[in-house]
Amino acid sequence: MDIESVPKEFILTKQISKAEDINEGDLAEFMKLSKSVDSKKLVDFIRSLYSFSVNTDATMVEINPLVI
């Protein structure tokens, strides 16, 4: 499937400041799209992805597509 054909309500783009840690509000936004996913695994994945971006000083991390 071409990313341009995915409905916008299924695409989440989130800017998170590296100066602050990822917070519960940020995680809640991700969880809105993940009704059928194990929430602990998704939260662990998001925290790992955030840590990766901070530890590597990345300005953007894109997983295209991340299918859960």
Disulfide bonds with the S-S distance in Angstrom:
none
